[in-house]
């Protein structure tokens, strides 16, 4: 297993291609590997002409930053760990993308409700919670209930490969699921 001290993160493609990213200095956060990140973005992009992203359970912010690098206009980052929030701010500062980002230290459900009250909608939503700790069904139902899912939105769920992921949640349909190694699964909903 790679620890955050050993694993070197970077932006894979786009405006910030090759730029290093800091990872969260704790064992509680599991960074998305370059291989998985590349596969995810080839599955949903690989490049974008604008749009808004939500990186829930953001960790270091790697998925949202990759989306920004590939053409998304703005991204909201959410994590409840202080070390993750500090790392996100450091990565944003390093890339000079402060004006394209918002960062919130809170839990996912509070963030969803707050974004709903603000009338925010997103075109790309990244869900990468701690494996087997939260229900993807519940998360997506909340995203729909608080009207955060844009009309043609894509939701990316990174999960344990053994986890049962629903085929449909409301108007969202699972388009595909891929596995990487023995323990990582990625499901894409539209």
MOGIUR-V455075 format. One record per residue. N is the residue number from 1. RES is the residue in one small letter. OMEGA is omega in degrees with one decimal (* if undefined). D_LAST is the distance of its C-alpha to the last C-alpha in whole Angstrom. Layout:
{{N RES OMEGA D_LAST} {N RES OMEGA D_LAST}}
//
This chain:
{{1 x 179.3 32} {2 x 174.7 31} {3 x -178.1 32} {4 x 178.7 31} {5 x -175.8 35} {6 x -173.8 35} {7 x 178.9 31} {8 x 179.9 31} {9 x 177.2 28} {10 x 172.6 27} {11 x -172.1 25} {12 x -174.1 24} {13 x 174.6 23} {14 x -174.2 23} {15 x -176.4 26} {16 x -176.6 27} {17 x 176.4 27} {18 x -179.1 29} {19 x -179.8 30} {20 x 174.5 30} {21 x 174.4 29} {22 x 173.8 30} {23 x -177.2 29} {24 x -177.1 30} {25 x 178.5 33} {26 x 177.9 33} {27 x -176.8 32} {28 x -177.1 29} {29 x -178.5 27} {30 x -178.0 25} {31 x 174.6 24} {32 x -177.8 21} {33 x 178.5 23} {34 x -178.9 23} {35 x -179.5 22} {36 x 179.7 19} {37 x 179.1 18} {38 x 180.0 19} {39 x 179.4 17} {40 x -175.2 14} {41 x 173.3 14} {42 x 178.7 15} {43 x -176.5 12} {44 x -174.4 10} {45 x 1.9 13} {46 x 177.9 16} {47 x -173.5 17} {48 x 174.3 16} {49 x 179.3 18} {50 x -179.4 17} {51 x -178.8 15} {52 x -179.2 15} {53 x 173.0 14} {54 x 177.8 15} {55 x -179.0 16} {56 x -173.2 17} {57 x -166.2 20} {58 x -177.1 20} {59 x 178.8 24} {60 x -178.0 25} {61 x -174.0 22} {62 x -178.6 21} {63 x 178.7 18} {64 x 178.3 18} {65 x 176.6 21} {66 x 177.9 20} {67 x 177.1 17} {68 x 179.6 20} {69 x -177.2 22} {70 x 170.2 19} {71 x 175.4 19} {72 x -176.2 17} {73 x -174.3 20} {74 x 179.8 20} {75 x 172.0 19} {76 x 179.8 19} {77 x 180.0 21} {78 x 170.9 21} {79 x -179.4 24} {80 x 178.9 26} {81 x -179.1 29} {82 x -179.8 31} {83 x 176.9 32} {84 x 179.7 28} {85 x 177.8 28} {86 x -179.8 31} {87 x 177.4 30} {88 x 179.4 27} {89 x 178.6 30} {90 x -179.9 32} {91 x 177.3 29} {92 x -179.7 28} {93 x -179.8 32} {94 x -177.7 32} {95 x 179.7 30} {96 x -179.1 31} {97 x -176.9 27} {98 x -176.0 29} {99 x -179.7 28} {100 x -172.1 24} {101 x 166.6 24} {102 x -178.2 24} {103 x -179.5 25} {104 x 175.3 25} {105 x 179.5 27} {106 x 176.9 26} {107 x -171.7 24} {108 x -176.3 20} {109 x 176.1 21} {110 x 179.4 23} {111 x 179.7 21} {112 x 180.0 18} {113 x -179.4 21} {114 x 178.8 23} {115 x 177.0 20} {116 x 178.4 19} {117 x 178.6 23} {118 x 179.9 23} {119 x -179.6 20} {120 x 170.8 18} {121 x -174.9 14} {122 x 177.7 12} {123 x -179.2 10} {124 x -179.8 10} {125 x -179.6 10} {126 x 179.3 12} {127 x -179.1 13} {128 x -178.3 17} {129 x 173.4 19} {130 x -176.1 22} {131 x 174.8 22} {132 x -179.7 22} {133 x -176.5 23} {134 x 179.1 20} {135 x 175.8 18} {136 x 176.8 14} {137 x -179.4 14} {138 x 179.7 16} {139 x -178.2 15} {140 x 175.6 11} {141 x 178.0 13} {142 x 177.4 15} {143 x 178.2 13} {144 x -178.2 12} {145 x -178.5 16} {146 x 171.6 17} {147 x 178.2 14} {148 x -174.5 13} {149 x 178.4 10} {150 x -174.3 10} {151 x -178.7 9} {152 x -174.1 7} {153 x 174.1 6} {154 x 177.8 5} {155 x 179.7 6} {156 x 178.9 9} {157 x 172.5 11} {158 x -172.6 15} {159 x 173.6 17} {160 x -176.0 20} {161 x -178.5 20} {162 x -176.1 22} {163 x 178.1 19} {164 x -178.4 18} {165 x -177.0 14} {166 x 175.4 13} {167 x -177.6 11} {168 x 170.4 10} {169 x -175.4 10} {170 x -179.9 11} {171 x -178.9 8} {172 x 179.1 5} {173 x 177.3 6} {174 x -178.3 7} {175 x 178.3 7} {176 x 173.1 10} {177 x 176.3 12} {178 x 177.1 15} {179 x 179.9 19} {180 x -174.3 21} {181 x -175.6 24} {182 x -173.9 25} {183 x -177.7 24} {184 x 173.5 20} {185 x 175.1 17} {186 x 177.5 13} {187 x -178.0 10} {188 x 179.2 7} {189 x 173.3 4} {190 x * 0}}
//
